[in-house]
Amino acid sequence: MDATSKAIIEQLQEDGRRSYASVGKAVGLSEAAVRQRVQKLVDSKVMQVVAVTDPLQLGFKRQAMLGIRSTGDIIATADRIAALPEVDYCVVVAGPSDIIAEVICANDEDLLRIITEIRAIEGVRETETFMYLSLRKQEYNWGTR
């Protein structure tokens, strides 16, 4: 990836609604060239342009991170967990847990239901739940370094 594509990404991380003309001016390209590059970055899954929401403002009262210990094929287990609609983030990790998954739920009953559902997945040995009490920072503007 070249410096111009990285600069485009950084511009959109500051404001994903920024016009292609504005981005082009900042990075030294035409609007059409920016549009093509953005499409190429999206098509290749280097980036996605999305609206980031506050789950609390949308009525989801419970967020939690789950540490999951697995047996067998960790990747297959992680893929089964990642397929659940309540899971918005799922990674295979090294450490006490094999998989970390973030879930967003309507309430505590919903959280209990999804934990029970995850525990029933083939390959899940045990889970540990870290309920969010207060979100202090969540940003997506770390740039391309």
BATI-329092 format. One line per field, with one value per atom (N, C-alpha, C, CB): atom name; x, y, z; residue in one letter; chain. Coordinates in Angstrom, 2 decimals, padded with zeros to 5 digits, m for minus. Glycine has a CB too. Example, Ala and Ser with C-alpha at 12.3 -4.5 7.8 and 13.67 -1.06 7.14 Angstrom:
name <- (N / CA / C / CB / N / CA / C / CB)
c1 <- (013.19 / 012.30 / 013.20 / 011.31 / 012.85 / 013.67 / 012.90 / 014.08)
c2 <- (m005.69 / m004.50 / m003.30 / m004.47 / m002.25 / m001.06 / 000.03 / m000.60)
c3 <- (007.80 / 007.80 / 007.80 / 009.05 / 007.08 / 007.14 / 007.87 / 005.72)
resn <- (a / a / a / a / s / s / s / s)
chain <- (A / A / A / A / A / A / A / A)
//
This chain:
name <- (N / CA / C / CB / N / CA / C / CB / N / CA / C / CB / N / CA / C / CB / N / CA / C / CB / N / CA / C / CB / N / CA / C / CB / N / CA / C / CB / N / CA / C / CB / N / CA / C / CB / N / CA / C / CB / N / CA / C / CB / N / CA / C / CB / N / CA / C / CB / N / CA / C / CB / N / CA / C / CB / N / CA / C / CB / N / CA / C / CB / N / CA / C / CB / N / CA / C / CB / N / CA / C / CB / N / CA / C / CB / N / CA / C / CB / N / CA / C / CB / N / CA / C / CB / N / CA / C / CB / N / CA / C / CB / N / CA / C / CB / N / CA / C / CB / N / CA / C / CB / N / CA / C / CB / N / CA / C / CB / N / CA / C / CB / N / CA / C / CB / N / CA / C / CB / N / CA / C / CB / N / CA / C / CB / N / CA / C / CB / N / CA / C / CB / N / CA / C / CB / N / CA / C / CB / N / CA / C / CB / N / CA / C / CB / N / CA / C / CB / N / CA / C / CB / N / CA / C / CB / N / CA / C / CB / N / CA / C / CB / N / CA / C / CB / N / CA / C / CB / N / CA / C / CB / N / CA / C / CB / N / CA / C / CB / N / CA / C / CB / N / CA / C / CB / N / CA / C / CB / N / CA / C / CB / N / CA / C / CB / N / CA / C / CB / N / CA / C / CB / N / CA / C / CB / N / CA / C / CB / N / CA / C / CB / N / CA / C / CB / N / CA / C / CB / N / CA / C / CB / N / CA / C / CB / N / CA / C / CB / N / CA / C / CB / N / CA / C / CB / N / CA / C / CB / N / CA / C / CB / N / CA / C / CB / N / CA / C / CB / N / CA / C / CB / N / CA / C / CB / N / CA / C / CB / N / CA / C / CB / N / CA / C / CB / N / CA / C / CB / N / CA / C / CB / N / CA / C / CB / N / CA / C / CB / N / CA / C / CB / N / CA / C / CB / N / CA / C / CB / N / CA / C / CB / N / CA / C / CB / N / CA / C / CB / N / CA / C / CB / N / CA / C / CB / N / CA / C / CB / N / CA / C / CB / N / CA / C / CB / N / CA / C / CB / N / CA / C / CB / N / CA / C / CB / N / CA / C / CB / N / CA / C / CB / N / CA / C / CB / N / CA / C / CB / N / CA / C / CB / N / CA / C / CB / N / CA / C / CB / N / CA / C / CB / N / CA / C / CB / N / CA / C / CB / N / CA / C / CB / N / CA / C / CB / N / CA / C / CB / N / CA / C / CB / N / CA / C / CB / N / CA / C / CB / N / CA / C / CB / N / CA / C / CB / N / CA / C / CB / N / CA / C / CB / N / CA / C / CB / N / CA / C / CB / N / CA / C / CB / N / CA / C / CB / N / CA / C / CB / N / CA / C / CB / N / CA / C / CB / N / CA / C / CB / N / CA / C / CB / N / CA / C / CB / N / CA / C / CB / N / CA / C / CB / N / CA / C / CB / N / CA / C / CB / N / CA / C / CB / N / CA / C / CB / N / CA / C / CB / N / CA / C / CB / N / CA / C / CB / N / CA / C / CB / N / CA / C / CB / N / CA / C / CB / N / CA / C / CB / N / CA / C / CB / N / CA / C / CB / N / CA / C / CB / N / CA / C / CB / N / CA / C / CB)
c1 <- (000.85 / 000.00 / 000.90 / m000.97 / 000.59 / 001.44 / 000.99 / 001.41 / 001.81 / 001.57 / 000.26 / 002.73 / m000.12 / m001.36 / m002.58 / m001.45 / m002.59 / m003.71 / m003.79 / m003.56 / m002.64 / m002.63 / m003.18 / m001.20 / m002.83 / m003.32 / m004.84 / m002.62 / m005.36 / m006.81 / m007.49 / m007.15 / m006.94 / m007.50 / m007.51 / m006.70 / m006.42 / m006.34 / m007.37 / m004.95 / m007.59 / m008.60 / m009.99 / m008.57 / m010.29 / m011.61 / m011.76 / m011.85 / m010.66 / m010.76 / m011.09 / m009.46 / m010.64 / m010.99 / m012.47 / m010.13 / m012.97 / m014.39 / m014.79 / m014.65 / m015.48 / m015.89 / m016.88 / m016.48 / m017.45 / m018.40 / m017.73 / m019.54 / m016.44 / m015.70 / m015.87 / m014.19 / m016.07 / m016.28 / m014.99 / m016.80 / m015.14 / m013.97 / m013.19 / m014.39 / m013.89 / m013.21 / m012.33 / m014.25 / m012.86 / m012.11 / m010.90 / m013.01 / m011.12 / m010.01 / m008.96 / m010.53 / m009.42 / m008.50 / m007.64 / m009.28 / m008.25 / m007.51 / m006.43 / m008.47 / m006.76 / m005.81 / m004.65 / m006.54 / m004.91 / m003.87 / m003.28 / m004.44 / m003.78 / m003.22 / m003.72 / m001.77 / m004.97 / m005.57 / m006.90 / m005.79 / m007.37 / m008.69 / m009.76 / m008.86 / m010.97 / m012.10 / m012.28 / m013.40 / m012.19 / m012.36 / m011.28 / m012.33 / m010.05 / m008.96 / m009.16 / m007.60 / m009.64 / m009.94 / m011.05 / m010.33 / m012.10 / m013.24 / m012.75 / m014.32 / m011.89 / m011.36 / m010.52 / m010.51 / m009.67 / m008.82 / m009.64 / m007.78 / m010.63 / m011.48 / m012.20 / m012.50 / m012.74 / m013.43 / m012.50 / m014.04 / m011.28 / m010.29 / m009.95 / m009.00 / m009.81 / m009.52 / m010.68 / m009.22 / m011.90 / m013.08 / m013.21 / m014.37 / m013.07 / m013.19 / m012.15 / m013.04 / m010.95 / m009.88 / m009.93 / m008.53 / m010.95 / m011.18 / m010.06 / m011.35 / m009.31 / m008.32 / m009.04 / m007.37 / m010.18 / m010.96 / m012.44 / m010.52 / m013.24 / m014.67 / m015.11 / m015.46 / m016.10 / m016.64 / m018.00 / m016.75 / m018.11 / m019.34 / m019.70 / m019.17 / m020.93 / m021.36 / m021.11 / m022.88 / m020.32 / m020.06 / m021.09 / m018.59 / m021.78 / m022.85 / m022.48 / m024.14 / m023.24 / m023.13 / m024.26 / m023.23 / m023.92 / m024.97 / m025.94 / m024.34 / m025.47 / m026.36 / m027.44 / m025.56 / m027.07 / m028.03 / m029.06 / m027.31 / m028.73 / m029.64 / m030.45 / m028.85 / m030.34 / m031.15 / m030.47 / m032.38 / m029.21 / m028.49 / m027.85 / m027.40 / m028.35 / m027.95 / m026.78 / m029.11 / m026.34 / m025.27 / m024.25 / m025.84 / m022.98 / m021.87 / m020.91 / m021.16 / m020.27 / m019.31 / m018.26 / m020.03 / m017.11 / m016.03 / m015.99 / m014.62 / m015.92 / m015.87 / m014.51 / m017.00 / m013.88 / m012.68 / m013.11 / m011.65 / m012.72 / m013.21 / m012.02 / m014.05 / m012.09 / m011.08 / m011.67 / m010.64 / m010.83 / m011.32 / m010.57 / m011.19 / m011.20 / m010.55 / m010.69 / m011.17 / m009.79 / m009.90 / m009.46 / m011.31 / m010.16 / m009.83 / m010.27 / m010.49 / m009.32 / m009.63 / m010.21 / m008.37 / m009.67 / m010.15 / m011.60 / m009.27 / m011.94 / m013.32 / m014.26 / m013.43 / m013.81 / m014.63 / m014.82 / m013.97 / m013.75 / m013.85 / m014.79 / m012.45 / m014.74 / m015.64 / m017.10 / m015.27 / m017.37 / m018.76 / m019.23 / m018.85 / m018.35 / m018.70 / m018.91 / m017.61 / m018.01 / m018.09 / m019.37 / m016.87 / m019.94 / m021.16 / m022.40 / m021.39 / m022.32 / m023.48 / m023.74 / m023.26 / m024.99 / m025.27 / m024.93 / m026.72 / m024.95 / m024.64 / m023.14 / m025.16 / m022.32 / m020.87 / m020.43 / m020.14 / m019.80 / m019.35 / m017.84 / m019.81 / m017.14 / m015.68 / m015.26 / m015.01 / m014.40 / m013.97 / m012.55 / m014.95 / m011.63 / m010.24 / m009.69 / m009.37 / m008.78 / m008.03 / m006.80 / m007.63 / m006.53 / m005.45 / m004.54 / m006.04 / m003.39 / m002.49 / m002.64 / m000.99 / m002.59 / m002.73 / m003.70 / m003.20 / m004.26 / m005.18 / m006.42 / m005.61 / m006.86 / m008.00 / m007.47 / m009.02 / m008.26 / m007.93 / m008.63 / m008.32 / m009.81 / m010.66 / m011.20 / m011.84 / m011.24 / m011.89 / m013.02 / m010.87 / m014.22 / m015.37 / m016.09 / m016.33 / m016.46 / m017.27 / m018.71 / m016.76 / m019.61 / m021.04 / m021.78 / m021.62 / m022.82 / m023.69 / m025.09 / m023.62 / m025.69 / m026.96 / m027.97 / m026.76 / m029.24 / m030.31 / m030.34 / m031.65 / m030.04 / m030.14 / m029.41 / m031.64 / m029.48 / m028.78 / m029.32 / m028.87 / m030.63 / m031.21 / m030.68 / m032.75 / m030.55 / m030.01 / m028.55 / m030.14 / m027.79 / m026.39 / m026.31 / m025.71 / m027.14 / m027.16 / m027.48 / m028.18 / m028.45 / m028.82 / m027.63 / m030.01 / m026.92 / m025.82 / m024.65 / m025.38 / m024.39 / m023.33 / m023.66 / m023.12 / m024.90 / m025.35 / m025.21 / m026.80 / m025.56 / m025.45 / m023.98 / m026.08 / m023.11 / m021.69 / m021.13 / m020.90 / m021.52 / m021.03 / m021.45 / m021.53 / m022.53 / m023.02 / m022.31 / m024.52 / m021.49 / m020.80 / m019.70 / m020.20 / m019.63 / m018.59 / m017.21 / m018.71 / m016.39 / m015.04 / m014.90 / m014.60 / m016.01 / m015.94 / m015.84 / m017.18 / m014.77 / m014.54 / m015.07 / m013.05 / m014.75 / m015.26 / m015.20 / m014.45 / m015.99 / m016.02 / m015.80 / m017.37 / m015.30 / m015.16 / m015.73 / m013.65 / m016.60 / m017.31 / m016.81 / m018.80 / m016.51 / m016.10 / m017.15 / m014.66 / m018.08 / m019.16 / m018.63 / m020.36 / m019.02 / m018.62 / m019.48 / m018.77 / m018.83 / m019.55 / m019.54 / m018.93 / m018.44 / m018.34 / m017.32 / m017.95 / m017.77 / m016.87 / m016.16 / m017.66 / m014.85 / m014.08 / m013.44 / m013.01 / m013.20 / m012.61 / m012.84 / m011.09 / m013.26 / m013.38 / m013.19 / m014.77 / m012.07 / m011.77 / m011.31 / m010.70 / m011.47 / m011.05 / m010.17 / m012.28 / m009.43 / m008.64 / m007.14 / m009.03 / m006.71 / m005.31 / m004.42 / m005.17 / m005.02 / m004.23 / m003.61 / m003.15 / m002.62 / m001.98 / m000.56 / m002.00 / m000.07 / 001.30 / 002.26 / 001.37)
c2 <- (m001.17 / 000.00 / 001.24 / m000.01 / 002.17 / 003.36 / 004.45 / 003.89 / 005.50 / 006.59 / 007.32 / 007.58 / 007.41 / 008.11 / 007.35 / 008.30 / 006.04 / 005.24 / 005.36 / 003.76 / 005.35 / 005.52 / 006.89 / 005.34 / 007.91 / 009.26 / 009.33 / 010.29 / 008.65 / 008.60 / 007.94 / 007.82 / 006.83 / 006.13 / 007.05 / 004.84 / 007.74 / 008.65 / 009.76 / 009.24 / 010.30 / 011.33 / 010.79 / 011.83 / 009.58 / 009.00 / 008.56 / 007.82 / 008.24 / 007.92 / 009.15 / 007.29 / 010.30 / 011.54 / 011.86 / 012.71 / 011.63 / 011.88 / 011.03 / 013.40 / 009.94 / 009.01 / 009.59 / 007.79 / 010.76 / 011.41 / 012.47 / 012.03 / 012.63 / 013.64 / 013.34 / 013.67 / 014.38 / 014.19 / 013.74 / 015.50 / 013.04 / 012.62 / 013.83 / 011.72 / 014.90 / 016.12 / 016.68 / 017.19 / 016.69 / 017.19 / 016.30 / 017.28 / 015.00 / 014.06 / 014.24 / 012.59 / 014.38 / 014.56 / 015.80 / 014.66 / 016.87 / 018.12 / 017.91 / 019.24 / 017.17 / 016.93 / 016.02 / 016.32 / 015.09 / 014.11 / 014.35 / 012.71 / 015.35 / 015.67 / 014.83 / 015.57 / 014.39 / 013.61 / 014.23 / 012.13 / 013.82 / 014.26 / 013.48 / 014.06 / 014.02 / 013.34 / 011.94 / 014.16 / 011.80 / 010.50 / 009.51 / 010.66 / 009.99 / 009.10 / 008.63 / 009.83 / 009.52 / 009.13 / 008.09 / 010.37 / 008.34 / 007.40 / 006.01 / 007.91 / 005.95 / 004.66 / 003.98 / 004.85 / 004.75 / 004.17 / 003.68 / 005.19 / 004.46 / 004.04 / 002.75 / 005.15 / 002.68 / 001.46 / 000.27 / 001.65 / 000.46 / m000.62 / m001.06 / m000.16 / m000.10 / m000.42 / m001.18 / 000.86 / m000.79 / m001.47 / m002.87 / m000.64 / m002.97 / m004.27 / m005.27 / m004.09 / m004.79 / m005.69 / m005.92 / m005.12 / m005.34 / m005.50 / m004.91 / m006.95 / m003.97 / m003.23 / m002.32 / m002.42 / m001.78 / m000.90 / m001.06 / 000.56 / m000.54 / m000.43 / 000.92 / m001.61 / 001.49 / 002.76 / 002.44 / 003.82 / 002.68 / 002.33 / 003.43 / 000.98 / 003.41 / 004.30 / 003.57 / 004.71 / 004.15 / 003.57 / 004.16 / 003.86 / 003.29 / 003.74 / 003.51 / 003.02 / 004.14 / 003.90 / 002.93 / 005.24 / 001.67 / 000.69 / 001.12 / m000.62 / 001.83 / 002.29 / 003.22 / 003.00 / 004.08 / 005.01 / 004.30 / 006.07 / 003.09 / 002.31 / 001.29 / 001.60 / 001.32 / 000.44 / m000.85 / 000.10 / m001.05 / m002.23 / m001.88 / m002.68 / m002.50 / m002.12 / m002.94 / m002.26 / m003.95 / m004.79 / m005.10 / m006.08 / m004.77 / m005.16 / m005.96 / m003.91 / m006.94 / m007.75 / m008.32 / m008.89 / m008.55 / m009.25 / m010.65 / m008.50 / m011.65 / m013.03 / m013.62 / m013.88 / m014.17 / m014.96 / m016.41 / m014.76 / m017.07 / m018.42 / m019.37 / m018.45 / m020.46 / m021.51 / m022.62 / m022.04 / m023.15 / m024.05 / m025.38 / m023.40 / m026.37 / m027.66 / m027.93 / m028.83 / m028.70 / m029.04 / m027.90 / m029.44 / m027.75 / m026.78 / m025.38 / m027.16 / m024.58 / m023.25 / m022.35 / m022.61 / m022.43 / m021.58 / m021.89 / m021.76 / m023.16 / m023.55 / m023.10 / m025.08 / m023.22 / m022.76 / m021.25 / m023.16 / m020.52 / m019.05 / m018.67 / m018.43 / m019.37 / m019.07 / m019.30 / m019.93 / m020.34 / m020.61 / m019.49 / m021.98 / m019.04 / m017.95 / m016.65 / m017.75 / m016.37 / m015.14 / m015.06 / m015.04 / m016.19 / m016.22 / m015.77 / m017.62 / m015.70 / m015.30 / m013.80 / m015.65 / m013.40 / m011.98 / m011.06 / m011.82 / m011.54 / m010.71 / m010.44 / m011.36 / m011.23 / m011.08 / m010.05 / m012.45 / m008.96 / m007.93 / m007.92 / m006.56 / m008.72 / m008.76 / m010.13 / m007.60 / m010.80 / m012.14 / m012.37 / m013.24 / m012.69 / m012.92 / m014.15 / m011.70 / m014.83 / m015.93 / m015.28 / m017.05 / m015.63 / m014.97 / m016.00 / m014.02 / m015.52 / m016.32 / m015.83 / m016.21 / m016.74 / m016.36 / m017.29 / m014.92 / m016.84 / m017.70 / m018.12 / m016.99 / m017.23 / m017.55 / m017.89 / m016.36 / m018.67 / m018.99 / m018.05 / m020.43 / m017.56 / m016.71 / m015.59 / m017.54 / m014.40 / m013.27 / m012.82 / m012.09 / m012.65 / m012.20 / m011.10 / m013.38 / m010.05 / m009.00 / m009.22 / m007.58 / m009.08 / m009.23 / m007.97 / m010.48 / m007.67 / m006.53 / m007.09 / m005.41 / m006.86 / m007.48 / m006.44 / m008.56 / m006.80 / m005.89 / m005.71 / m006.41 / m006.79 / m006.74 / m007.96 / m006.71 / m008.11 / m009.22 / m010.59 / m009.08 / m010.68 / m011.95 / m012.33 / m011.85 / m011.35 / m011.57 / m012.01 / m010.30 / m011.39 / m011.78 / m013.22 / m010.83 / m013.59 / m014.97 / m015.94 / m015.13 / m015.58 / m016.44 / m016.63 / m015.83 / m015.56 / m015.69 / m016.43 / m014.32 / m016.23 / m016.99 / m018.48 / m016.51 / m018.81 / m020.21 / m020.78 / m020.33 / m019.98 / m020.41 / m020.64 / m019.36 / m019.75 / m019.92 / m021.15 / m018.67 / m021.37 / m022.54 / m023.86 / m022.49 / m023.83 / m025.05 / m025.31 / m024.94 / m024.38 / m024.54 / m025.59 / m023.20 / m026.46 / m027.49 / m026.83 / m028.35 / m027.31 / m026.79 / m025.79 / m026.15 / m025.28 / m024.35 / m025.17 / m023.39 / m024.94 / m025.65 / m024.84 / m025.94 / m023.53 / m022.67 / m021.22 / m022.88 / m020.39 / m018.96 / m018.16 / m018.57 / m016.97 / m016.00 / m014.69 / m015.84 / m014.07 / m012.88 / m011.63 / m013.04 / m010.61 / m009.31 / m008.30 / m008.91 / m007.96 / m007.04 / m005.61 / m007.20 / m004.84 / m003.43 / m002.63 / m002.88 / m001.85 / m000.97 / 000.48 / m001.04 / 000.89 / 002.27 / 002.32 / 003.24 / 002.65 / 002.79 / 004.12 / 002.69 / 004.10 / 005.32 / 005.81 / 005.10 / 004.91 / 005.32 / 004.24 / 005.62 / 004.69 / 003.80 / 004.65 / 003.05 / 004.50 / 005.30 / 004.40 / 006.34 / 004.90 / 004.19 / 005.09 / 003.70 / 005.96 / 006.94 / 006.75 / 008.35 / 005.54 / 005.26 / 005.39 / 003.86 / 005.70 / 005.98 / 004.73 / 006.97 / 004.96 / 003.84 / 003.62 / 004.08 / 004.47 / 004.39 / 003.89 / 003.50)
c3 <- (000.00 / 000.00 / 000.00 / 001.23 / m000.87 / m000.98 / m000.01 / m002.42 / 000.07 / 001.02 / 000.72 / 000.98 / m000.54 / m000.91 / m000.40 / m002.43 / m000.55 / m000.03 / 001.48 / m000.45 / 002.14 / 003.60 / 003.98 / 004.17 / 003.23 / 003.51 / 003.32 / 002.60 / 002.32 / 002.11 / 003.31 / 000.79 / 003.76 / 004.92 / 006.13 / 005.24 / 006.36 / 007.51 / 007.41 / 007.62 / 006.22 / 006.02 / 006.37 / 004.57 / 005.93 / 006.20 / 007.65 / 005.28 / 008.31 / 009.73 / 010.55 / 010.23 / 010.10 / 010.79 / 010.61 / 010.27 / 009.39 / 009.09 / 007.90 / 008.81 / 008.15 / 007.10 / 006.11 / 007.72 / 006.43 / 005.52 / 004.66 / 006.31 / 004.82 / 004.05 / 002.56 / 004.43 / 001.78 / 000.34 / m000.33 / m000.30 / m001.45 / m002.21 / m002.72 / m003.39 / m003.04 / m003.49 / m002.37 / m003.94 / m001.15 / 000.00 / 000.30 / 001.23 / 000.25 / 000.46 / m000.62 / 000.48 / m001.87 / m002.99 / m002.82 / m004.29 / m002.37 / m002.14 / m001.09 / m001.71 / m000.04 / 001.06 / 000.65 / 002.25 / m000.27 / m000.63 / m002.01 / m000.57 / m002.73 / m004.04 / m005.19 / m003.97 / m005.14 / m006.22 / m006.64 / m005.79 / m007.79 / m008.24 / m007.47 / m009.78 / m007.51 / m006.88 / m007.45 / m007.06 / m008.78 / m009.43 / m008.99 / m010.98 / m008.86 / m008.43 / m007.00 / m008.56 / m006.14 / m004.75 / m004.74 / m003.90 / m005.52 / m005.58 / m005.99 / m006.57 / m007.00 / m007.46 / m006.38 / m008.73 / m005.74 / m004.70 / m003.52 / m004.23 / m003.10 / m001.98 / m002.35 / m001.62 / m003.55 / m003.97 / m003.96 / m005.36 / m004.42 / m004.43 / m003.00 / m005.17 / m002.08 / m000.68 / m000.03 / 000.11 / m000.37 / 000.17 / m000.44 / m000.11 / m001.76 / m002.44 / m001.94 / m003.94 / m001.62 / m001.16 / 000.35 / m001.54 / 001.01 / 002.44 / 003.30 / 002.77 / 002.73 / 003.51 / 004.50 / 002.59 / 004.09 / 004.96 / 004.65 / 004.79 / 005.56 / 005.34 / 005.89 / 006.00 / 005.29 / 005.75 / 006.36 / 004.57 / 007.67 / 008.39 / 009.37 / 009.13 / 009.83 / 010.91 / 012.22 / 010.75 / 013.09 / 014.41 / 015.37 / 014.89 / 016.07 / 016.96 / 018.42 / 016.63 / 019.29 / 020.73 / 021.08 / 021.57 / 021.40 / 021.68 / 022.78 / 022.07 / 023.78 / 024.85 / 024.32 / 025.95 / 023.38 / 022.81 / 021.93 / 021.99 / 021.50 / 020.65 / 021.45 / 019.56 / 022.76 / 023.60 / 024.02 / 022.88 / 023.68 / 024.13 / 025.47 / 023.08 / 026.53 / 027.88 / 028.43 / 028.80 / 027.72 / 028.27 / 027.19 / 028.86 / 027.46 / 026.61 / 027.49 / 025.96 / 026.89 / 027.64 / 026.71 / 028.40 / 027.28 / 026.58 / 027.20 / 026.71 / 026.35 / 026.82 / 026.51 / 026.18 / 027.53 / 027.34 / 027.22 / 028.52 / 026.15 / 025.87 / 025.76 / 024.56 / 026.51 / 026.41 / 025.56 / 027.83 / 024.69 / 023.66 / 023.68 / 022.29 / 023.09 / 022.82 / 021.34 / 023.68 / 020.81 / 019.39 / 018.49 / 019.04 / 017.40 / 016.36 / 016.80 / 015.03 / 017.27 / 017.79 / 016.70 / 018.38 / 015.49 / 014.40 / 014.07 / 013.14 / 013.99 / 013.69 / 014.81 / 013.50 / 016.05 / 017.18 / 017.11 / 018.52 / 016.84 / 016.73 / 015.59 / 016.49 / 014.49 / 013.36 / 013.74 / 012.14 / 014.51 / 014.95 / 015.89 / 015.67 / 016.77 / 017.68 / 016.89 / 018.75 / 015.97 / 015.17 / 014.34 / 014.25 / 014.02 / 013.20 / 013.97 / 012.66 / 015.29 / 016.08 / 015.91 / 017.58 / 015.72 / 015.46 / 016.62 / 015.12 / 017.84 / 019.00 / 019.15 / 020.26 / 018.46 / 018.53 / 017.49 / 018.31 / 017.97 / 017.02 / 016.86 / 017.48 / 017.64 / 017.58 / 018.08 / 018.43 / 017.34 / 017.73 / 017.22 / 017.18 / 018.14 / 017.76 / 018.47 / 018.09 / 017.79 / 018.40 / 019.03 / 017.34 / 020.28 / 021.03 / 021.70 / 022.09 / 022.14 / 022.96 / 024.40 / 022.47 / 025.34 / 026.74 / 027.44 / 026.87 / 028.56 / 029.33 / 028.53 / 030.59 / 027.64 / 026.77 / 025.39 / 026.70 / 024.65 / 023.26 / 022.30 / 022.95 / 022.73 / 021.89 / 022.78 / 021.22 / 022.22 / 022.88 / 021.97 / 023.17 / 022.56 / 021.78 / 022.54 / 021.48 / 021.81 / 022.40 / 021.98 / 021.96 / 022.95 / 022.66 / 023.09 / 023.38 / 022.33 / 022.64 / 022.78 / 021.51 / 023.95 / 024.28 / 024.78 / 025.35 / 024.67 / 025.08 / 026.60 / 024.60 / 027.33 / 028.79 / 029.38 / 029.25 / 030.69 / 031.34 / 030.92 / 032.84 / 030.71 / 030.27 / 028.89 / 030.24 / 028.03 / 026.70 / 026.79 / 025.84 / 027.69 / 027.90 / 028.38 / 028.92 / 029.32 / 029.81 / 028.68 / 030.95 / 027.84 / 026.71 / 025.75 / 025.95 / 025.41 / 024.45 / 025.07 / 023.95 / 026.37 / 027.03 / 027.00 / 028.49 / 027.30 / 027.27 / 025.86 / 027.75 / 024.85 / 023.46 / 023.08 / 022.53 / 023.51 / 023.22 / 023.93 / 023.64 / 025.15 / 025.90 / 025.27 / 027.34 / 024.49 / 023.83 / 022.50 / 023.59 / 022.04 / 020.76 / 020.89 / 020.28 / 019.90 / 019.88 / 019.96 / 018.60 / 020.88 / 021.04 / 022.18 / 019.78 / 022.70 / 023.83 / 025.11 / 023.87 / 025.86 / 027.13 / 028.30 / 027.33 / 028.32 / 029.38 / 028.94 / 030.68 / 029.63 / 029.31 / 030.59 / 028.65 / 030.40 / 031.48 / 030.95 / 031.97 / 031.72 / 031.26 / 031.96 / 031.49 / 031.15 / 031.66 / 031.21 / 031.15 / 032.12 / 031.78 / 031.80 / 032.75 / 030.80 / 030.73 / 031.71 / 029.27 / 032.53 / 033.46 / 032.96 / 034.85 / 032.33 / 031.85 / 030.73 / 033.00 / 029.54 / 028.39 / 028.50 / 027.04 / 028.58 / 028.76 / 027.47 / 029.80 / 026.52 / 025.25 / 024.21 / 025.41 / 023.04 / 021.89 / 020.66 / 021.86 / 020.00 / 018.82 / 017.69 / 019.15 / 016.50 / 015.30 / 014.44 / 014.49 / 015.07 / 014.33 / 014.53 / 014.75 / 014.67 / 014.95 / 013.71 / 015.52 / 012.58 / 011.39 / 010.78 / 011.71 / 009.94 / 009.24 / 009.69 / 007.75 / 010.53 / 011.07 / 010.05 / 012.29)
resn <- (m / m / m / m / d / d / d / d / a / a / a / a / t / t / t / t / s / s / s / s / k / k / k / k / a / a / a / a / i / i / i / i / i / i / i / i / e / e / e / e / q / q / q / q / l / l / l / l / q / q / q / q / e / e / e / e / d / d / d / d / g / g / g / g / r / r / r / r / r / r / r / r / s / s / s / s / y / y / y / y / a / a / a / a / s / s / s / s / v / v / v / v / g / g / g / g / k / k / k / k / a / a / a / a / v / v / v / v / g / g / g / g / l / l / l / l / s / s / s / s / e / e / e / e / a / a / a / a / a / a / a / a / v / v / v / v / r / r / r / r / q / q / q / q / r / r / r / r / v / v / v / v / q / q / q / q / k / k / k / k / l / l / l / l / v / v / v / v / d / d / d / d / s / s / s / s / k / k / k / k / v / v / v / v / m / m / m / m / q / q / q / q / v / v / v / v / v / v / v / v / a / a / a / a / v / v / v / v / t / t / t / t / d / d / d / d / p / p / p / p / l / l / l / l / q / q / q / q / l / l / l / l / g / g / g / g / f / f / f / f / k / k / k / k / r / r / r / r / q / q / q / q / a / a / a / a / m / m / m / m / l / l / l / l / g / g / g / g / i / i / i / i / r / r / r / r / s / s / s / s / t / t / t / t / g / g / g / g / d / d / d / d / i / i / i / i / i / i / i / i / a / a / a / a / t / t / t / t / a / a / a / a / d / d / d / d / r / r / r / r / i / i / i / i / a / a / a / a / a / a / a / a / l / l / l / l / p / p / p / p / e / e / e / e / v / v / v / v / d / d / d / d / y / y / y / y / c / c / c / c / v / v / v / v / v / v / v / v / v / v / v / v / a / a / a / a / g / g / g / g / p / p / p / p / s / s / s / s / d / d / d / d / i / i / i / i / i / i / i / i / a / a / a / a / e / e / e / e / v / v / v / v / i / i / i / i / c / c / c / c / a / a / a / a / n / n / n / n / d / d / d / d / e / e / e / e / d / d / d / d / l / l / l / l / l / l / l / l / r / r / r / r / i / i / i / i / i / i / i / i / t / t / t / t / e / e / e / e / i / i / i / i / r / r / r / r / a / a / a / a / i / i / i / i / e / e / e / e / g / g / g / g / v / v / v / v / r / r / r / r / e / e / e / e / t / t / t / t / e / e / e / e / t / t / t / t / f / f / f / f / m / m / m / m / y / y / y / y / l / l / l / l / s / s / s / s / l / l / l / l / r / r / r / r / k / k / k / k / q / q / q / q / e / e / e / e / y / y / y / y / n / n / n / n / w / w / w / w / g / g / g / g / t / t / t / t / r / r / r / r)
chain <- (A / A / A / A / A / A / A / A / A / A / A / A / A / A / A / A / A / A / A / A / A / A / A / A / A / A / A / A / A / A / A / A / A / A / A / A / A / A / A / A / A / A / A / A / A / A / A / A / A / A / A / A / A / A / A / A / A / A / A / A / A / A / A / A / A / A / A / A / A / A / A / A / A / A / A / A / A / A / A / A / A / A / A / A / A / A / A / A / A / A / A / A / A / A / A / A / A / A / A / A / A / A / A / A / A / A / A / A / A / A / A / A / A / A / A / A / A / A / A / A / A / A / A / A / A / A / A / A / A / A / A / A / A / A / A / A / A / A / A / A / A / A / A / A / A / A / A / A / A / A / A / A / A / A / A / A / A / A / A / A / A / A / A / A / A / A / A / A / A / A / A / A / A / A / A / A / A / A / A / A / A / A / A / A / A / A / A / A / A / A / A / A / A / A / A / A / A / A / A / A / A / A / A / A / A / A / A / A / A / A / A / A / A / A / A / A / A / A / A / A / A / A / A / A / A / A / A / A / A / A / A / A / A / A / A / A / A / A / A / A / A / A / A / A / A / A / A / A / A / A / A / A / A / A / A / A / A / A / A / A / A / A / A / A / A / A / A / A / A / A / A / A / A / A / A / A / A / A / A / A / A / A / A / A / A / A / A / A / A / A / A / A / A / A / A / A / A / A / A / A / A / A / A / A / A / A / A / A / A / A / A / A / A / A / A / A / A / A / A / A / A / A / A / A / A / A / A / A / A / A / A / A / A / A / A / A / A / A / A / A / A / A / A / A / A / A / A / A / A / A / A / A / A / A / A / A / A / A / A / A / A / A / A / A / A / A / A / A / A / A / A / A / A / A / A / A / A / A / A / A / A / A / A / A / A / A / A / A / A / A / A / A / A / A / A / A / A / A / A / A / A / A / A / A / A / A / A / A / A / A / A / A / A / A / A / A / A / A / A / A / A / A / A / A / A / A / A / A / A / A / A / A / A / A / A / A / A / A / A / A / A / A / A / A / A / A / A / A / A / A / A / A / A / A / A / A / A / A / A / A / A / A / A / A / A / A / A / A / A / A / A / A / A / A / A / A / A / A / A / A / A / A / A / A / A / A / A / A / A / A / A / A / A / A / A / A / A / A / A / A / A / A / A / A / A / A / A / A / A / A / A / A / A / A / A / A / A / A / A / A / A / A / A / A / A / A / A / A / A / A / A / A / A / A / A / A / A / A / A / A / A / A / A / A / A / A / A / A / A / A / A / A / A / A / A / A / A / A / A / A / A / A / A / A / A / A / A / A / A / A / A / A / A / A / A / A / A / A / A / A)
//
